[in-house]
Amino acid sequence: MCEASAYLLKDGKEELFLKEVDIIEPEGDKLRLINIFGEQKIIKARIKRMSLVNHKILLESEEGGE
Amino acid sequence: MCEASAYLLKDGKEELFLKEVDIIEPEGDKLRLINIFGEQKIIKARIKRMSLVNHKILLESEEGGE
């Protein structure tokens, strides 16, 4: 499977936000992430960088939080 | 490998933009995509939807194409 883990950049550190992410859908200034188990999280953040080969999505919060 | 193909939504149709994408990096109102062969493309577009399990990135141009 090719899902990736999403990390949130907070105070220069990367915190795991959601594992095994499949779907990523921007909605206005928010992002909807859905993982392979159907778990869904919405966060006011933007994608900073993704590497699919490394299975990593790095998110950056617009205003320091959700 | 877990790269995905990026498609650009144009006039309601999906056109292949870049295959085997690894890195996605937003830069202002542009997106930088780099594939596993090191090929790089920059486009004024935003991510509309991604499914990592389906290896698909759907891009939407902000102003009807680059």
Backbone of each chain as nested JSON, in Angstrom:
{
  "chains": [
    {"id": "A", "residues": [
      {"number": 1, "name": "MET", "atoms": {"N": [0.839, -1.199, 0.0], "CA": [0.0, 0.0, 0.0], "C": [0.874, 1.249, 0.0]}},
      {"number": 2, "name": "CYS", "atoms": {"N": [0.31, 2.306, -0.515], "CA": [1.111, 3.508, -0.74], "C": [0.634, 4.705, 0.048]}},
      {"number": 3, "name": "GLU", "atoms": {"N": [-0.036, 4.463, 1.126], "CA": [-0.433, 5.568, 1.979], "C": [0.813, 6.199, 2.618]}},
      {"number": 4, "name": "ALA", "atoms": {"N": [0.616, 7.374, 3.215], "CA": [1.733, 8.088, 3.821], "C": [1.308, 8.595, 5.197]}},
      {"number": 5, "name": "SER", "atoms": {"N": [2.27, 8.923, 6.009], "CA": [1.947, 9.531, 7.288], "C": [2.02, 11.046, 7.177]}},
      {"number": 6, "name": "ALA", "atoms": {"N": [1.067, 11.719, 7.831], "CA": [1.042, 13.173, 7.815], "C": [1.578, 13.695, 9.139]}},
      {"number": 7, "name": "TYR", "atoms": {"N": [2.525, 14.606, 9.029], "CA": [3.12, 15.223, 10.211], "C": [2.803, 16.71, 10.187]}},
      {"number": 8, "name": "LEU", "atoms": {"N": [2.602, 17.246, 11.376], "CA": [2.352, 18.673, 11.501], "C": [3.592, 19.337, 12.086]}},
      {"number": 9, "name": "LEU", "atoms": {"N": [4.075, 20.334, 11.389], "CA": [5.244, 21.083, 11.845], "C": [4.791, 22.078, 12.92]}},
      {"number": 10, "name": "LYS", "atoms": {"N": [5.305, 21.895, 14.115], "CA": [4.887, 22.728, 15.248], "C": [6.132, 23.101, 16.046]}},
      {"number": 11, "name": "ASP", "atoms": {"N": [6.389, 24.379, 16.145], "CA": [7.578, 24.846, 16.872], "C": [8.836, 24.145, 16.351]}},
      {"number": 12, "name": "GLY", "atoms": {"N": [8.91, 23.989, 15.074], "CA": [10.099, 23.391, 14.47], "C": [10.185, 21.882, 14.596]}},
      {"number": 13, "name": "LYS", "atoms": {"N": [9.19, 21.292, 15.267], "CA": [9.194, 19.835, 15.409], "C": [8.06, 19.22, 14.607]}},
      {"number": 14, "name": "GLU", "atoms": {"N": [8.264, 17.994, 14.203], "CA": [7.252, 17.3, 13.414], "C": [6.456, 16.365, 14.308]}},
      {"number": 15, "name": "GLU", "atoms": {"N": [5.163, 16.665, 14.432], "CA": [4.288, 15.815, 15.241], "C": [3.422, 14.978, 14.321]}},
      {"number": 16, "name": "LEU", "atoms": {"N": [3.321, 13.707, 14.618], "CA": [2.465, 12.839, 13.809], "C": [1.02, 13.311, 13.92]}},
      {"number": 17, "name": "PHE", "atoms": {"N": [0.399, 13.525, 12.78], "CA": [-0.979, 14.019, 12.769], "C": [-1.951, 12.906, 12.39]}},
      {"number": 18, "name": "LEU", "atoms": {"N": [-1.625, 12.173, 11.341], "CA": [-2.484, 11.06, 10.924], "C": [-1.649, 10.04, 10.152]}},
      {"number": 19, "name": "LYS", "atoms": {"N": [-1.823, 8.79, 10.525], "CA": [-1.094, 7.708, 9.855], "C": [-1.877, 7.155, 8.677]}},
      {"number": 20, "name": "GLU", "atoms": {"N": [-1.161, 6.554, 7.763], "CA": [-1.762, 5.782, 6.679], "C": [-2.772, 6.594, 5.874]}},
      {"number": 21, "name": "VAL", "atoms": {"N": [-2.383, 7.826, 5.561], "CA": [-3.271, 8.715, 4.819], "C": [-3.407, 8.255, 3.372]}},
      {"number": 22, "name": "ASP", "atoms": {"N": [-4.633, 8.234, 2.918], "CA": [-4.903, 7.933, 1.507], "C": [-5.302, 9.211, 0.771]}},
      {"number": 23, "name": "ILE", "atoms": {"N": [-6.395, 9.834, 1.222], "CA": [-6.968, 10.984, 0.521], "C": [-6.536, 12.309, 1.156]}},
      {"number": 24, "name": "ILE", "atoms": {"N": [-6.186, 13.236, 0.316], "CA": [-5.904, 14.603, 0.759], "C": [-6.714, 15.53, -0.132]}},
      {"number": 25, "name": "GLU", "atoms": {"N": [-7.507, 16.35, 0.508], "CA": [-8.41, 17.224, -0.23], "C": [-8.412, 18.605, 0.399]}},
      {"number": 26, "name": "PRO", "atoms": {"N": [-7.839, 19.589, -0.248], "CA": [-7.936, 20.95, 0.278], "C": [-9.377, 21.45, 0.214]}},
      {"number": 27, "name": "GLU", "atoms": {"N": [-9.781, 22.155, 1.237], "CA": [-11.12, 22.759, 1.271], "C": [-10.959, 24.158, 1.829]}},
      {"number": 28, "name": "GLY", "atoms": {"N": [-10.881, 25.128, 0.947], "CA": [-10.622, 26.496, 1.396], "C": [-9.26, 26.542, 2.062]}},
      {"number": 29, "name": "ASP", "atoms": {"N": [-9.202, 27.041, 3.287], "CA": [-7.911, 27.111, 3.978], "C": [-7.685, 25.885, 4.87]}},
      {"number": 30, "name": "LYS", "atoms": {"N": [-8.511, 24.882, 4.669], "CA": [-8.372, 23.651, 5.458], "C": [-7.97, 22.487, 4.568]}},
      {"number": 31, "name": "LEU", "atoms": {"N": [-7.539, 21.438, 5.223], "CA": [-7.225, 20.198, 4.517], "C": [-8.027, 19.075, 5.137]}},
      {"number": 32, "name": "ARG", "atoms": {"N": [-8.602, 18.27, 4.279], "CA": [-9.283, 17.069, 4.754], "C": [-8.378, 15.88, 4.439]}},
      {"number": 33, "name": "LEU", "atoms": {"N": [-8.067, 15.114, 5.461], "CA": [-7.247, 13.921, 5.278], "C": [-8.062, 12.706, 5.682]}},
      {"number": 34, "name": "ILE", "atoms": {"N": [-8.024, 11.698, 4.866], "CA": [-8.744, 10.469, 5.184], "C": [-7.751, 9.323, 5.063]}},
      {"number": 35, "name": "ASN", "atoms": {"N": [-7.707, 8.497, 6.075], "CA": [-6.744, 7.39, 5.99], "C": [-7.412, 6.107, 5.505]}},
      {"number": 36, "name": "ILE", "atoms": {"N": [-6.606, 5.092, 5.363], "CA": [-7.107, 3.855, 4.754], "C": [-8.119, 3.128, 5.642]}},
      {"number": 37, "name": "PHE", "atoms": {"N": [-8.221, 3.567, 6.911], "CA": [-9.227, 2.975, 7.798], "C": [-10.513, 3.794, 7.809]}},
      {"number": 38, "name": "GLY", "atoms": {"N": [-10.545, 4.839, 6.997], "CA": [-11.732, 5.682, 6.93], "C": [-11.745, 6.767, 7.974]}},
      {"number": 39, "name": "GLU", "atoms": {"N": [-10.699, 6.841, 8.762], "CA": [-10.601, 7.914, 9.759], "C": [-10.366, 9.229, 9.025]}},
      {"number": 40, "name": "GLN", "atoms": {"N": [-11.082, 10.263, 9.427], "CA": [-10.993, 11.54, 8.742], "C": [-10.6, 12.653, 9.702]}},
      {"number": 41, "name": "LYS", "atoms": {"N": [-9.697, 13.489, 9.272], "CA": [-9.321, 14.646, 10.085], "C": [-9.291, 15.878, 9.198]}},
      {"number": 42, "name": "ILE", "atoms": {"N": [-9.777, 16.97, 9.76], "CA": [-9.73, 18.247, 9.039], "C": [-8.854, 19.19, 9.848]}},
      {"number": 43, "name": "ILE", "atoms": {"N": [-7.991, 19.866, 9.173], "CA": [-7.066, 20.758, 9.878], "C": [-6.867, 22.028, 9.062]}},
      {"number": 44, "name": "LYS", "atoms": {"N": [-6.759, 23.127, 9.785], "CA": [-6.453, 24.396, 9.139], "C": [-4.943, 24.448, 8.944]}},
      {"number": 45, "name": "ALA", "atoms": {"N": [-4.526, 23.967, 7.837], "CA": [-3.096, 23.875, 7.577], "C": [-2.901, 23.795, 6.078]}},
      {"number": 46, "name": "ARG", "atoms": {"N": [-1.645, 23.897, 5.688], "CA": [-1.349, 23.721, 4.271], "C": [-0.234, 22.687, 4.131]}},
      {"number": 47, "name": "ILE", "atoms": {"N": [-0.13, 22.144, 2.958], "CA": [0.93, 21.181, 2.696], "C": [2.234, 21.955, 2.527]}},
      {"number": 48, "name": "LYS", "atoms": {"N": [3.233, 21.573, 3.27], "CA": [4.535, 22.222, 3.122], "C": [5.389, 21.446, 2.117]}},
      {"number": 49, "name": "ARG", "atoms": {"N": [5.337, 20.12, 2.247], "CA": [6.115, 19.278, 1.349], "C": [5.607, 17.849, 1.476]}},
      {"number": 50, "name": "MET", "atoms": {"N": [5.611, 17.127, 0.378], "CA": [5.274, 15.717, 0.428], "C": [6.333, 14.945, -0.317]}},
      {"number": 51, "name": "SER", "atoms": {"N": [6.649, 13.79, 0.191], "CA": [7.424, 12.844, -0.603], "C": [6.691, 11.517, -0.588]}},
      {"number": 52, "name": "LEU", "atoms": {"N": [6.213, 11.146, -1.75], "CA": [5.438, 9.896, -1.825], "C": [6.354, 8.694, -1.652]}},
      {"number": 53, "name": "VAL", "atoms": {"N": [7.565, 8.818, -2.184], "CA": [8.509, 7.705, -2.075], "C": [8.863, 7.461, -0.595]}},
      {"number": 54, "name": "ASN", "atoms": {"N": [8.965, 8.563, 0.162], "CA": [9.253, 8.432, 1.599], "C": [7.989, 8.321, 2.456]}},
      {"number": 55, "name": "HIS", "atoms": {"N": [6.844, 8.284, 1.815], "CA": [5.564, 8.119, 2.528], "C": [5.364, 9.214, 3.571]}},
      {"number": 56, "name": "LYS", "atoms": {"N": [5.69, 10.406, 3.2], "CA": [5.653, 11.467, 4.197], "C": [4.962, 12.728, 3.671]}},
      {"number": 57, "name": "ILE", "atoms": {"N": [4.047, 13.227, 4.465], "CA": [3.353, 14.475, 4.167], "C": [3.664, 15.425, 5.317]}},
      {"number": 58, "name": "LEU", "atoms": {"N": [4.198, 16.584, 4.997], "CA": [4.519, 17.537, 6.036], "C": [3.54, 18.711, 5.934]}},
      {"number": 59, "name": "LEU", "atoms": {"N": [2.82, 18.943, 7.032], "CA": [1.823, 20.011, 7.065], "C": [2.331, 21.177, 7.906]}},
      {"number": 60, "name": "GLU", "atoms": {"N": [1.857, 22.34, 7.566], "CA": [2.244, 23.528, 8.305], "C": [0.951, 24.253, 8.679]}},
      {"number": 61, "name": "SER", "atoms": {"N": [0.804, 24.524, 9.942], "CA": [-0.385, 25.208, 10.382], "C": [-0.285, 26.678, 10.047]}},
      {"number": 62, "name": "GLU", "atoms": {"N": [-1.408, 27.262, 9.673], "CA": [-1.402, 28.669, 9.275], "C": [-1.279, 29.579, 10.486]}},
      {"number": 63, "name": "GLU", "atoms": {"N": [-1.821, 29.131, 11.585], "CA": [-1.816, 30.019, 12.752], "C": [-1.515, 29.243, 14.029]}},
      {"number": 64, "name": "GLY", "atoms": {"N": [-0.608, 28.36, 13.909], "CA": [-0.105, 27.67, 15.092], "C": [-1.092, 26.78, 15.8]}},
      {"number": 65, "name": "GLY", "atoms": {"N": [-1.945, 26.116, 15.08], "CA": [-2.861, 25.203, 15.755], "C": [-4.027, 24.83, 14.895]}},
      {"number": 66, "name": "GLU", "atoms": {"N": [-4.868, 24.027, 15.452], "CA": [-5.993, 23.496, 14.689], "C": [-7.236, 24.288, 15.02]}}
    ]},
    {"id": "B", "residues": [
      {"number": 1, "name": "MET", "atoms": {"N": [7.275, 0.909, -5.611], "CA": [7.391, 2.363, -5.414], "C": [6.003, 2.978, -5.285]}},
      {"number": 2, "name": "CYS", "atoms": {"N": [5.984, 4.124, -4.647], "CA": [4.699, 4.714, -4.316], "C": [4.473, 6.07, -4.944]}},
      {"number": 3, "name": "GLU", "atoms": {"N": [5.132, 6.329, -6.007], "CA": [4.895, 7.588, -6.697], "C": [3.493, 7.586, -7.296]}},
      {"number": 4, "name": "ALA", "atoms": {"N": [3.066, 8.765, -7.744], "CA": [1.721, 8.9, -8.3], "C": [1.788, 9.717, -9.579]}},
      {"number": 5, "name": "SER", "atoms": {"N": [0.761, 9.617, -10.385], "CA": [0.699, 10.456, -11.579], "C": [-0.121, 11.698, -11.283]}},
      {"number": 6, "name": "ALA", "atoms": {"N": [0.357, 12.823, -11.803], "CA": [-0.349, 14.08, -11.604], "C": [-1.12, 14.427, -12.872]}},
      {"number": 7, "name": "TYR", "atoms": {"N": [-2.382, 14.72, -12.704], "CA": [-3.263, 15.101, -13.806], "C": [-3.732, 16.524, -13.588]}},
      {"number": 8, "name": "LEU", "atoms": {"N": [-3.871, 17.227, -14.687], "CA": [-4.363, 18.595, -14.619], "C": [-5.79, 18.626, -15.161]}},
      {"number": 9, "name": "LEU", "atoms": {"N": [-6.667, 19.154, -14.349], "CA": [-8.072, 19.267, -14.752], "C": [-8.225, 20.476, -15.686]}},
      {"number": 10, "name": "LYS", "atoms": {"N": [-8.622, 20.209, -16.899], "CA": [-8.718, 21.264, -17.906], "C": [-10.005, 21.059, -18.694]}},
      {"number": 11, "name": "ASP", "atoms": {"N": [-10.865, 22.052, -18.662], "CA": [-12.148, 21.949, -19.347], "C": [-12.87, 20.655, -18.968]}},
      {"number": 12, "name": "GLY", "atoms": {"N": [-12.8, 20.328, -17.706], "CA": [-13.509, 19.158, -17.212], "C": [-12.847, 17.83, -17.53]}},
      {"number": 13, "name": "LYS", "atoms": {"N": [-11.692, 17.904, -18.254], "CA": [-10.982, 16.669, -18.572], "C": [-9.673, 16.604, -17.824]}},
      {"number": 14, "name": "GLU", "atoms": {"N": [-9.228, 15.39, -17.583], "CA": [-7.976, 15.206, -16.859], "C": [-6.853, 14.908, -17.842]}},
      {"number": 15, "name": "GLU", "atoms": {"N": [-5.885, 15.819, -17.885], "CA": [-4.728, 15.636, -18.756], "C": [-3.53, 15.231, -17.91]}},
      {"number": 16, "name": "LEU", "atoms": {"N": [-2.823, 14.242, -18.369], "CA": [-1.627, 13.817, -17.647], "C": [-0.61, 14.958, -17.646]}},
      {"number": 17, "name": "PHE", "atoms": {"N": [-0.144, 15.311, -16.467], "CA": [0.809, 16.412, -16.355], "C": [2.221, 15.901, -16.08]}},
      {"number": 18, "name": "LEU", "atoms": {"N": [2.334, 14.974, -15.151], "CA": [3.654, 14.403, -14.845], "C": [3.455, 13.021, -14.23]}},
      {"number": 19, "name": "LYS", "atoms": {"N": [4.227, 12.092, -14.733], "CA": [4.146, 10.717, -14.235], "C": [5.144, 10.484, -13.11]}},
      {"number": 20, "name": "GLU", "atoms": {"N": [4.853, 9.494, -12.296], "CA": [5.809, 8.999, -11.294], "C": [6.291, 10.103, -10.36]}},
      {"number": 21, "name": "VAL", "atoms": {"N": [5.357, 10.929, -9.923], "CA": [5.706, 12.042, -9.044], "C": [6.099, 11.536, -7.653]}},
      {"number": 22, "name": "ASP", "atoms": {"N": [7.196, 12.062, -7.164], "CA": [7.627, 11.775, -5.798], "C": [7.355, 12.981, -4.898]}},
      {"number": 23, "name": "ILE", "atoms": {"N": [7.97, 14.12, -5.243], "CA": [7.928, 15.302, -4.375], "C": [6.874, 16.302, -4.853]}},
      {"number": 24, "name": "ILE", "atoms": {"N": [6.116, 16.824, -3.923], "CA": [5.181, 17.915, -4.201], "C": [5.446, 19.007, -3.178]}},
      {"number": 25, "name": "GLU", "atoms": {"N": [5.711, 20.183, -3.684], "CA": [6.078, 21.281, -2.804], "C": [5.38, 22.553, -3.257]}},
      {"number": 26, "name": "PRO", "atoms": {"N": [4.412, 23.039, -2.503], "CA": [3.795, 24.314, -2.865], "C": [4.804, 25.454, -2.687]}},
      {"number": 27, "name": "GLU", "atoms": {"N": [4.757, 26.385, -3.609], "CA": [5.607, 27.575, -3.524], "C": [4.757, 28.765, -3.918]}},
      {"number": 28, "name": "GLY", "atoms": {"N": [4.242, 29.445, -2.935], "CA": [3.32, 30.542, -3.224], "C": [2.088, 29.988, -3.919]}},
      {"number": 29, "name": "ASP", "atoms": {"N": [1.767, 30.537, -5.079], "CA": [0.586, 30.045, -5.789], "C": [0.969, 28.997, -6.84]}},
      {"number": 30, "name": "LYS", "atoms": {"N": [2.194, 28.509, -6.747], "CA": [2.648, 27.477, -7.675], "C": [2.913, 26.165, -6.938]}},
      {"number": 31, "name": "LEU", "atoms": {"N": [3.02, 25.128, -7.735], "CA": [3.395, 23.824, -7.19], "C": [4.638, 23.342, -7.917]}},
      {"number": 32, "name": "ARG", "atoms": {"N": [5.577, 22.841, -7.151], "CA": [6.741, 22.215, -7.751], "C": [6.567, 20.701, -7.627]}},
      {"number": 33, "name": "LEU", "atoms": {"N": [6.646, 20.013, -8.733], "CA": [6.544, 18.553, -8.726], "C": [7.846, 17.965, -9.245]}},
      {"number": 34, "name": "ILE", "atoms": {"N": [8.331, 16.993, -8.562], "CA": [9.553, 16.325, -9.003], "C": [9.264, 14.833, -9.066]}},
      {"number": 35, "name": "ASN", "atoms": {"N": [9.611, 14.219, -10.165], "CA": [9.323, 12.79, -10.25], "C": [10.565, 11.953, -9.901]}},
      {"number": 36, "name": "ILE", "atoms": {"N": [10.385, 10.669, -9.918], "CA": [11.467, 9.781, -9.449], "C": [12.659, 9.765, -10.4]}},
      {"number": 37, "name": "PHE", "atoms": {"N": [12.495, 10.359, -11.583], "CA": [13.619, 10.467, -12.525], "C": [14.323, 11.815, -12.394]}},
      {"number": 38, "name": "GLY", "atoms": {"N": [13.872, 12.63, -11.449], "CA": [14.487, 13.928, -11.24], "C": [13.915, 15.012, -12.139]}},
      {"number": 39, "name": "GLU", "atoms": {"N": [12.956, 14.64, -12.942], "CA": [12.298, 15.635, -13.796], "C": [11.448, 16.552, -12.918]}},
      {"number": 40, "name": "GLN", "atoms": {"N": [11.55, 17.843, -13.18], "CA": [10.852, 18.805, -12.347], "C": [9.933, 19.68, -13.179]}},
      {"number": 41, "name": "LYS", "atoms": {"N": [8.742, 19.896, -12.654], "CA": [7.81, 20.8, -13.331], "C": [7.197, 21.739, -12.31]}},
      {"number": 42, "name": "ILE", "atoms": {"N": [7.058, 22.975, -12.713], "CA": [6.411, 23.956, -11.84], "C": [5.155, 24.437, -12.555]}},
      {"number": 43, "name": "ILE", "atoms": {"N": [4.083, 24.497, -11.818], "CA": [2.813, 24.894, -12.44], "C": [2.03, 25.776, -11.488]}},
      {"number": 44, "name": "LYS", "atoms": {"N": [1.359, 26.746, -12.071], "CA": [0.485, 27.603, -11.282], "C": [-0.839, 26.875, -11.134]}},
      {"number": 45, "name": "ALA", "atoms": {"N": [-0.927, 26.106, -10.115], "CA": [-2.114, 25.289, -9.913], "C": [-2.19, 24.933, -8.443]}},
      {"number": 46, "name": "ARG", "atoms": {"N": [-3.297, 24.349, -8.088], "CA": [-3.427, 23.883, -6.716], "C": [-3.869, 22.422, -6.736]}},
      {"number": 47, "name": "ILE", "atoms": {"N": [-3.646, 21.77, -5.65], "CA": [-4.08, 20.379, -5.532], "C": [-5.586, 20.375, -5.312]}},
      {"number": 48, "name": "LYS", "atoms": {"N": [-6.272, 19.63, -6.125], "CA": [-7.726, 19.514, -5.946], "C": [-8.038, 18.299, -5.076]}},
      {"number": 49, "name": "ARG", "atoms": {"N": [-7.348, 17.218, -5.371], "CA": [-7.569, 15.992, -4.614], "C": [-6.42, 15.036, -4.885]}},
      {"number": 50, "name": "MET", "atoms": {"N": [-6.024, 14.29, -3.886], "CA": [-5.034, 13.25, -4.105], "C": [-5.544, 11.968, -3.492]}},
      {"number": 51, "name": "SER", "atoms": {"N": [-5.268, 10.873, -4.151], "CA": [-5.446, 9.577, -3.513], "C": [-4.141, 8.81, -3.67]}},
      {"number": 52, "name": "LEU", "atoms": {"N": [-3.489, 8.595, -2.553], "CA": [-2.206, 7.899, -2.6], "C": [-2.402, 6.429, -2.941]}},
      {"number": 53, "name": "VAL", "atoms": {"N": [-3.493, 5.86, -2.448], "CA": [-3.764, 4.447, -2.723], "C": [-4.002, 4.246, -4.23]}},
      {"number": 54, "name": "ASN", "atoms": {"N": [-4.646, 5.233, -4.849], "CA": [-4.882, 5.16, -6.298], "C": [-3.763, 5.802, -7.121]}},
      {"number": 55, "name": "HIS", "atoms": {"N": [-2.726, 6.264, -6.453], "CA": [-1.557, 6.845, -7.147], "C": [-1.966, 8.01, -8.033]}},
      {"number": 56, "name": "LYS", "atoms": {"N": [-2.827, 8.827, -7.538], "CA": [-3.379, 9.879, -8.387], "C": [-3.389, 11.235, -7.677]}},
      {"number": 57, "name": "ILE", "atoms": {"N": [-2.868, 12.216, -8.382], "CA": [-2.882, 13.602, -7.905], "C": [-3.662, 14.397, -8.939]}},
      {"number": 58, "name": "LEU", "atoms": {"N": [-4.687, 15.076, -8.482], "CA": [-5.472, 15.876, -9.412], "C": [-5.201, 17.35, -9.138]}},
      {"number": 59, "name": "LEU", "atoms": {"N": [-4.733, 18.05, -10.164], "CA": [-4.407, 19.466, -10.038], "C": [-5.456, 20.304, -10.749]}},
      {"number": 60, "name": "GLU", "atoms": {"N": [-5.617, 21.508, -10.248], "CA": [-6.574, 22.429, -10.857], "C": [-5.84, 23.737, -11.081]}},
      {"number": 61, "name": "SER", "atoms": {"N": [-5.873, 24.188, -12.311], "CA": [-5.198, 25.434, -12.627], "C": [-6.023, 26.594, -12.099]}},
      {"number": 62, "name": "GLU", "atoms": {"N": [-5.315, 27.626, -11.633], "CA": [-5.997, 28.78, -11.045], "C": [-6.623, 29.639, -12.134]}},
      {"number": 63, "name": "GLU", "atoms": {"N": [-5.99, 29.636, -13.306], "CA": [-6.481, 30.554, -14.332], "C": [-6.47, 29.891, -15.702]}},
      {"number": 64, "name": "GLY", "atoms": {"N": [-6.936, 28.672, -15.716], "CA": [-7.156, 27.998, -16.982], "C": [-5.923, 27.514, -17.706]}},
      {"number": 65, "name": "GLY", "atoms": {"N": [-4.841, 27.332, -16.976], "CA": [-3.708, 26.643, -17.598], "C": [-2.463, 27.481, -17.643]}},
      {"number": 66, "name": "GLU", "atoms": {"N": [-1.356, 26.786, -17.756], "CA": [-0.073, 27.48, -17.787], "C": [0.439, 27.505, -19.206]}}
    ]}
  ]
}
